[in-house]
């Protein structure tokens, strides 16, 4: 489980609340607050 503000590495992350997919292109990118439901927890795909 990952949360907004973390830098978990590049890849795709799915919001654990609504299923929205967020793609991080760089290892230095941080996970945002979910753009769809405004929640903060993700699972790596």
N, CA, C and O atoms as a Maestro MAE file, in Angstrom:
{
 s_m_m2io_version
 :::
 2.0.0
}

f_m_ct {
 s_m_title
 :::
 protein
 m_atom[180] {
  # First column is atom index #
  i_m_mmod_type
  r_m_x_coord
  r_m_y_coord
  r_m_z_coord
  i_m_residue_number
  s_m_chain_name
  s_m_pdb_residue_name
  s_m_pdb_atom_name
  i_m_atomic_number
  :::
  1 25 0.859 -1.182 0.000 1 A "UNK " " N  " 7
  2 3 0.000 0.000 0.000 1 A "UNK " " CA " 6
  3 2 0.897 1.235 0.000 1 A "UNK " " C  " 6
  4 15 1.846 1.328 0.778 1 A "UNK " " O  " 8
  5 25 0.587 2.164 -0.870 2 A "UNK " " N  " 7
  6 3 1.329 3.417 -0.987 2 A "UNK " " CA " 6
  7 2 0.385 4.582 -0.728 2 A "UNK " " C  " 6
  8 15 -0.824 4.462 -0.923 2 A "UNK " " O  " 8
  9 25 0.929 5.694 -0.295 3 A "UNK " " N  " 7
  10 3 0.099 6.870 -0.041 3 A "UNK " " CA " 6
  11 2 0.621 8.081 -0.799 3 A "UNK " " C  " 6
  12 15 1.790 8.135 -1.182 3 A "UNK " " O  " 8
  13 25 -0.258 9.046 -1.008 4 A "UNK " " N  " 7
  14 3 0.106 10.284 -1.686 4 A "UNK " " CA " 6
  15 2 1.302 10.920 -0.994 4 A "UNK " " C  " 6
  16 15 1.403 10.922 0.233 4 A "UNK " " O  " 8
  17 25 2.212 11.464 -1.812 5 A "UNK " " N  " 7
  18 3 3.404 12.096 -1.280 5 A "UNK " " CA " 6
  19 2 4.619 11.182 -1.280 5 A "UNK " " C  " 6
  20 15 5.749 11.657 -1.171 5 A "UNK " " O  " 8
  21 25 4.400 9.880 -1.399 6 A "UNK " " N  " 7
  22 3 5.518 8.943 -1.459 6 A "UNK " " CA " 6
  23 2 6.107 8.924 -2.866 6 A "UNK " " C  " 6
  24 15 5.447 9.305 -3.833 6 A "UNK " " O  " 8
  25 25 7.365 8.472 -2.967 7 A "UNK " " N  " 7
  26 3 8.042 8.278 -4.247 7 A "UNK " " CA " 6
  27 2 8.321 6.790 -4.410 7 A "UNK " " C  " 6
  28 15 9.441 6.337 -4.170 7 A "UNK " " O  " 8
  29 25 7.301 6.021 -4.822 8 A "UNK " " N  " 7
  30 3 7.447 4.566 -4.861 8 A "UNK " " CA " 6
  31 2 8.138 4.023 -6.106 8 A "UNK " " C  " 6
  32 15 8.343 2.813 -6.211 8 A "UNK " " O  " 8
  33 25 8.498 4.879 -7.045 9 A "UNK " " N  " 7
  34 3 9.131 4.428 -8.281 9 A "UNK " " CA " 6
  35 2 8.189 4.480 -9.461 9 A "UNK " " C  " 6
  36 15 6.971 4.565 -9.308 9 A "UNK " " O  " 8
  37 25 8.786 4.426 -10.656 10 A "UNK " " N  " 7
  38 3 7.943 4.530 -11.852 10 A "UNK " " CA " 6
  39 2 7.055 3.309 -12.011 10 A "UNK " " C  " 6
  40 15 7.386 2.211 -11.564 10 A "UNK " " O  " 8
  41 25 5.911 3.531 -12.663 11 A "UNK " " N  " 7
  42 3 4.950 2.456 -12.881 11 A "UNK " " CA " 6
  43 2 3.525 2.951 -12.735 11 A "UNK " " C  " 6
  44 15 3.274 4.150 -12.617 11 A "UNK " " O  " 8
  45 25 2.594 2.002 -12.746 12 A "UNK " " N  " 7
  46 3 1.176 2.322 -12.633 12 A "UNK " " CA " 6
  47 2 0.681 1.979 -11.237 12 A "UNK " " C  " 6
  48 15 1.028 0.942 -10.670 12 A "UNK " " O  " 8
  49 25 -0.142 2.878 -10.695 13 A "UNK " " N  " 7
  50 3 -0.692 2.723 -9.357 13 A "UNK " " CA " 6
  51 2 -2.201 2.910 -9.424 13 A "UNK " " C  " 6
  52 15 -2.694 3.828 -10.079 13 A "UNK " " O  " 8
  53 25 -2.927 2.038 -8.745 14 A "UNK " " N  " 7
  54 3 -4.393 2.075 -8.761 14 A "UNK " " CA " 6
  55 2 -4.890 2.582 -7.417 14 A "UNK " " C  " 6
  56 15 -4.481 2.093 -6.364 14 A "UNK " " O  " 8
  57 25 -5.778 3.570 -7.465 15 A "UNK " " N  " 7
  58 3 -6.400 4.082 -6.248 15 A "UNK " " CA " 6
  59 2 -7.172 2.950 -5.585 15 A "UNK " " C  " 6
  60 15 -7.980 2.283 -6.231 15 A "UNK " " O  " 8
  61 25 -6.924 2.734 -4.300 16 A "UNK " " N  " 7
  62 3 -7.591 1.626 -3.621 16 A "UNK " " CA " 6
  63 2 -9.055 1.916 -3.308 16 A "UNK " " C  " 6
  64 15 -9.782 1.021 -2.876 16 A "UNK " " O  " 8
  65 25 -9.496 3.156 -3.522 17 A "UNK " " N  " 7
  66 3 -10.903 3.494 -3.291 17 A "UNK " " CA " 6
  67 2 -11.732 3.408 -4.566 17 A "UNK " " C  " 6
  68 15 -12.749 2.715 -4.599 17 A "UNK " " O  " 8
  69 25 -11.300 4.112 -5.625 18 A "UNK " " N  " 7
  70 3 -12.133 4.189 -6.841 18 A "UNK " " CA " 6
  71 2 -11.558 3.440 -8.046 18 A "UNK " " C  " 6
  72 15 -12.260 3.253 -9.040 18 A "UNK " " O  " 8
  73 25 -10.295 3.009 -7.977 19 A "UNK " " N  " 7
  74 3 -9.709 2.257 -9.080 19 A "UNK " " CA " 6
  75 2 -9.043 3.115 -10.144 19 A "UNK " " C  " 6
  76 15 -8.546 2.579 -11.135 19 A "UNK " " O  " 8
  77 25 -9.020 4.420 -9.969 20 A "UNK " " N  " 7
  78 3 -8.359 5.313 -10.925 20 A "UNK " " CA " 6
  79 2 -6.877 4.933 -11.031 20 A "UNK " " C  " 6
  80 15 -6.226 4.657 -10.023 20 A "UNK " " O  " 8
  81 25 -6.353 4.921 -12.259 21 A "UNK " " N  " 7
  82 3 -4.954 4.570 -12.489 21 A "UNK " " CA " 6
  83 2 -4.129 5.845 -12.630 21 A "UNK " " C  " 6
  84 15 -4.491 6.760 -13.370 21 A "UNK " " O  " 8
  85 25 -3.012 5.887 -11.903 22 A "UNK " " N  " 7
  86 3 -2.067 6.997 -11.988 22 A "UNK " " CA " 6
  87 2 -0.749 6.410 -12.482 22 A "UNK " " C  " 6
  88 15 -0.276 5.407 -11.947 22 A "UNK " " O  " 8
  89 25 -0.151 7.033 -13.505 23 A "UNK " " N  " 7
  90 3 1.113 6.555 -14.054 23 A "UNK " " CA " 6
  91 2 2.234 7.491 -13.637 23 A "UNK " " C  " 6
  92 15 2.156 8.698 -13.865 23 A "UNK " " O  " 8
  93 25 3.279 6.938 -13.026 24 A "UNK " " N  " 7
  94 3 4.465 7.711 -12.688 24 A "UNK " " CA " 6
  95 2 5.552 7.352 -13.695 24 A "UNK " " C  " 6
  96 15 5.889 6.179 -13.859 24 A "UNK " " O  " 8
  97 25 6.102 8.363 -14.369 25 A "UNK " " N  " 7
  98 3 7.096 8.121 -15.409 25 A "UNK " " CA " 6
  99 2 8.525 8.077 -14.890 25 A "UNK " " C  " 6
  100 15 9.394 7.481 -15.527 25 A "UNK " " O  " 8
  101 25 8.781 8.695 -13.747 26 A "UNK " " N  " 7
  102 3 10.137 8.759 -13.205 26 A "UNK " " CA " 6
  103 2 10.168 8.250 -11.768 26 A "UNK " " C  " 6
  104 15 9.174 8.348 -11.047 26 A "UNK " " O  " 8
  105 25 11.310 7.708 -11.356 27 A "UNK " " N  " 7
  106 3 11.454 7.264 -9.972 27 A "UNK " " CA " 6
  107 2 11.325 8.421 -8.994 27 A "UNK " " C  " 6
  108 15 11.008 8.213 -7.823 27 A "UNK " " O  " 8
  109 25 11.568 9.642 -9.467 28 A "UNK " " N  " 7
  110 3 11.506 10.813 -8.587 28 A "UNK " " CA " 6
  111 2 10.106 11.428 -8.482 28 A "UNK " " C  " 6
  112 15 9.902 12.363 -7.708 28 A "UNK " " O  " 8
  113 25 9.131 10.909 -9.259 29 A "UNK " " N  " 7
  114 3 7.757 11.422 -9.179 29 A "UNK " " CA " 6
  115 2 7.102 10.996 -7.869 29 A "UNK " " C  " 6
  116 15 7.357 9.909 -7.350 29 A "UNK " " O  " 8
  117 25 6.244 11.885 -7.345 30 A "UNK " " N  " 7
  118 3 5.499 11.543 -6.136 30 A "UNK " " CA " 6
  119 2 4.054 11.204 -6.496 30 A "UNK " " C  " 6
  120 15 3.502 11.736 -7.459 30 A "UNK " " O  " 8
  121 25 3.454 10.322 -5.718 31 A "UNK " " N  " 7
  122 3 2.046 9.985 -5.931 31 A "UNK " " CA " 6
  123 2 1.181 11.178 -5.546 31 A "UNK " " C  " 6
  124 15 1.350 11.752 -4.470 31 A "UNK " " O  " 8
  125 25 0.256 11.548 -6.425 32 A "UNK " " N  " 7
  126 3 -0.641 12.659 -6.105 32 A "UNK " " CA " 6
  127 2 -1.843 12.181 -5.298 32 A "UNK " " C  " 6
  128 15 -2.043 10.980 -5.114 32 A "UNK " " O  " 8
  129 25 -2.630 13.124 -4.826 33 A "UNK " " N  " 7
  130 3 -3.965 12.791 -4.311 33 A "UNK " " CA " 6
  131 2 -4.752 12.312 -5.526 33 A "UNK " " C  " 6
  132 15 -4.601 12.871 -6.613 33 A "UNK " " O  " 8
  133 25 -5.577 11.302 -5.368 34 A "UNK " " N  " 7
  134 3 -6.318 10.756 -6.513 34 A "UNK " " CA " 6
  135 2 -7.095 11.872 -7.212 34 A "UNK " " C  " 6
  136 15 -7.862 12.593 -6.575 34 A "UNK " " O  " 8
  137 25 -6.890 12.011 -8.541 35 A "UNK " " N  " 7
  138 3 -7.581 13.073 -9.278 35 A "UNK " " CA " 6
  139 2 -9.094 12.854 -9.400 35 A "UNK " " C  " 6
  140 15 -9.835 13.790 -9.699 35 A "UNK " " O  " 8
  141 25 -9.548 11.622 -9.168 36 A "UNK " " N  " 7
  142 3 -10.968 11.323 -9.322 36 A "UNK " " CA " 6
  143 2 -11.743 11.433 -8.001 36 A "UNK " " C  " 6
  144 15 -12.793 12.073 -7.946 36 A "UNK " " O  " 8
  145 25 -11.220 10.804 -6.936 37 A "UNK " " N  " 7
  146 3 -11.992 10.755 -5.684 37 A "UNK " " CA " 6
  147 2 -11.320 11.481 -4.514 37 A "UNK " " C  " 6
  148 15 -11.888 11.566 -3.425 37 A "UNK " " O  " 8
  149 25 -10.111 12.003 -4.742 38 A "UNK " " N  " 7
  150 3 -9.377 12.782 -3.730 38 A "UNK " " CA " 6
  151 2 -8.875 11.952 -2.545 38 A "UNK " " C  " 6
  152 15 -8.517 12.517 -1.512 38 A "UNK " " O  " 8
  153 25 -8.844 10.629 -2.673 39 A "UNK " " N  " 7
  154 3 -8.291 9.780 -1.607 39 A "UNK " " CA " 6
  155 2 -6.779 9.680 -1.776 39 A "UNK " " C  " 6
  156 15 -6.223 10.226 -2.729 39 A "UNK " " O  " 8
  157 25 -6.123 8.993 -0.869 40 A "UNK " " N  " 7
  158 3 -4.655 9.039 -0.852 40 A "UNK " " CA " 6
  159 2 -3.941 7.690 -0.814 40 A "UNK " " C  " 6
  160 15 -2.724 7.661 -0.634 40 A "UNK " " O  " 8
  161 25 -4.649 6.571 -0.978 41 A "UNK " " N  " 7
  162 3 -3.979 5.272 -0.925 41 A "UNK " " CA " 6
  163 2 -4.031 4.557 -2.273 41 A "UNK " " C  " 6
  164 15 -5.034 4.598 -2.986 41 A "UNK " " O  " 8
  165 25 -2.918 3.902 -2.598 42 A "UNK " " N  " 7
  166 3 -2.758 3.228 -3.888 42 A "UNK " " CA " 6
  167 2 -2.156 1.840 -3.722 42 A "UNK " " C  " 6
  168 15 -1.507 1.531 -2.723 42 A "UNK " " O  " 8
  169 25 -2.397 1.014 -4.742 43 A "UNK " " N  " 7
  170 3 -1.759 -0.301 -4.886 43 A "UNK " " CA " 6
  171 2 -0.961 -0.256 -6.176 43 A "UNK " " C  " 6
  172 15 -1.404 0.340 -7.157 43 A "UNK " " O  " 8
  173 25 0.224 -0.886 -6.188 44 A "UNK " " N  " 7
  174 3 1.010 -0.932 -7.424 44 A "UNK " " CA " 6
  175 2 0.453 -2.021 -8.333 44 A "UNK " " C  " 6
  176 15 0.116 -3.112 -7.873 44 A "UNK " " O  " 8
  177 25 0.359 -1.717 -9.622 45 A "UNK " " N  " 7
  178 3 -0.106 -2.703 -10.600 45 A "UNK " " CA " 6
  179 2 1.061 -3.440 -11.209 45 A "UNK " " C  " 6
  180 15 0.868 -4.312 -12.056 45 A "UNK " " O  " 8
  :::
 }
 m_bond[179] {
  # First column is bond index #
  i_m_from
  i_m_to
  i_m_order
  :::
  1 1 2 1
  2 2 3 1
  3 3 4 2
  4 3 5 1
  5 5 6 1
  6 6 7 1
  7 7 8 2
  8 7 9 1
  9 9 10 1
  10 10 11 1
  11 11 12 2
  12 11 13 1
  13 13 14 1
  14 14 15 1
  15 15 16 2
  16 15 17 1
  17 17 18 1
  18 18 19 1
  19 19 20 2
  20 19 21 1
  21 21 22 1
  22 22 23 1
  23 23 24 2
  24 23 25 1
  25 25 26 1
  26 26 27 1
  27 27 28 2
  28 27 29 1
  29 29 30 1
  30 30 31 1
  31 31 32 2
  32 31 33 1
  33 33 34 1
  34 34 35 1
  35 35 36 2
  36 35 37 1
  37 37 38 1
  38 38 39 1
  39 39 40 2
  40 39 41 1
  41 41 42 1
  42 42 43 1
  43 43 44 2
  44 43 45 1
  45 45 46 1
  46 46 47 1
  47 47 48 2
  48 47 49 1
  49 49 50 1
  50 50 51 1
  51 51 52 2
  52 51 53 1
  53 53 54 1
  54 54 55 1
  55 55 56 2
  56 55 57 1
  57 57 58 1
  58 58 59 1
  59 59 60 2
  60 59 61 1
  61 61 62 1
  62 62 63 1
  63 63 64 2
  64 63 65 1
  65 65 66 1
  66 66 67 1
  67 67 68 2
  68 67 69 1
  69 69 70 1
  70 70 71 1
  71 71 72 2
  72 71 73 1
  73 73 74 1
  74 74 75 1
  75 75 76 2
  76 75 77 1
  77 77 78 1
  78 78 79 1
  79 79 80 2
  80 79 81 1
  81 81 82 1
  82 82 83 1
  83 83 84 2
  84 83 85 1
  85 85 86 1
  86 86 87 1
  87 87 88 2
  88 87 89 1
  89 89 90 1
  90 90 91 1
  91 91 92 2
  92 91 93 1
  93 93 94 1
  94 94 95 1
  95 95 96 2
  96 95 97 1
  97 97 98 1
  98 98 99 1
  99 99 100 2
  100 99 101 1
  101 101 102 1
  102 102 103 1
  103 103 104 2
  104 103 105 1
  105 105 106 1
  106 106 107 1
  107 107 108 2
  108 107 109 1
  109 109 110 1
  110 110 111 1
  111 111 112 2
  112 111 113 1
  113 113 114 1
  114 114 115 1
  115 115 116 2
  116 115 117 1
  117 117 118 1
  118 118 119 1
  119 119 120 2
  120 119 121 1
  121 121 122 1
  122 122 123 1
  123 123 124 2
  124 123 125 1
  125 125 126 1
  126 126 127 1
  127 127 128 2
  128 127 129 1
  129 129 130 1
  130 130 131 1
  131 131 132 2
  132 131 133 1
  133 133 134 1
  134 134 135 1
  135 135 136 2
  136 135 137 1
  137 137 138 1
  138 138 139 1
  139 139 140 2
  140 139 141 1
  141 141 142 1
  142 142 143 1
  143 143 144 2
  144 143 145 1
  145 145 146 1
  146 146 147 1
  147 147 148 2
  148 147 149 1
  149 149 150 1
  150 150 151 1
  151 151 152 2
  152 151 153 1
  153 153 154 1
  154 154 155 1
  155 155 156 2
  156 155 157 1
  157 157 158 1
  158 158 159 1
  159 159 160 2
  160 159 161 1
  161 161 162 1
  162 162 163 1
  163 163 164 2
  164 163 165 1
  165 165 166 1
  166 166 167 1
  167 167 168 2
  168 167 169 1
  169 169 170 1
  170 170 171 1
  171 171 172 2
  172 171 173 1
  173 173 174 1
  174 174 175 1
  175 175 176 2
  176 175 177 1
  177 177 178 1
  178 178 179 1
  179 179 180 2
  :::
 }
}
